[in-house]
């Protein structure tokens, strides 16, 4: 092949440019050094291309191709073992944690949303109950005990927007209804006294007509009746 190329006055650079076959491989073909090829198929393919470029019969050259010297030992690919399934699926674990969180949040909301008008007597060691903000949760304001039955207090009023009404003399349930309906902050103080029937508001602070807003709160002192002997 080298003689055929020289007879045509063609350089290896010309062949490399026209056939796009590396000069290194062209020199190997001319020197019959087939060991530099990565596989026999490359050597045979370059041999066909080069021989056709020189006008030679590629089949005659392939017959003398030393196939036995170009055996390539290709190591088998390592077997890939499929990993065992994870004992705990991460997605299920995250879903379980979210469910537990939502369950706990639901229980807190249920506790926070209990009705403020709970019945029963105020424990002896408890004297005050604070109302939450207008956007807050529950307010525990138990009714004051009254052994003779509920007492109907006077009507609450007048109720003007943005002002506290007159609660003095009104019964506690009616007062709480007005406080909740108008989303007012409040503090209930229950005291024992024989001067005012149990369940009625004795005094309030600030007084009627005072401005009421989200940053203020009204304190109502409610009678629990006379101390039992």
Secondary structure, DSSP 8 states (H G I E B T S, - for coil): -HHHHHHTT--HHHHHHHH---HHHHHHHHTT-GGGSSSHHHHHHHHHHHHHHHT--HHHHHHT--GGGG----------------SS-HHHHHHHHHHHHHHHHHHHHHHHT--S---S---TT--EEE---TTS----------TT------------TTB----TT-BHHHHHHHHHHTT--EEEEEE--SSS-TTBEEEEES-TT-B--TT--EEEEEE--S---
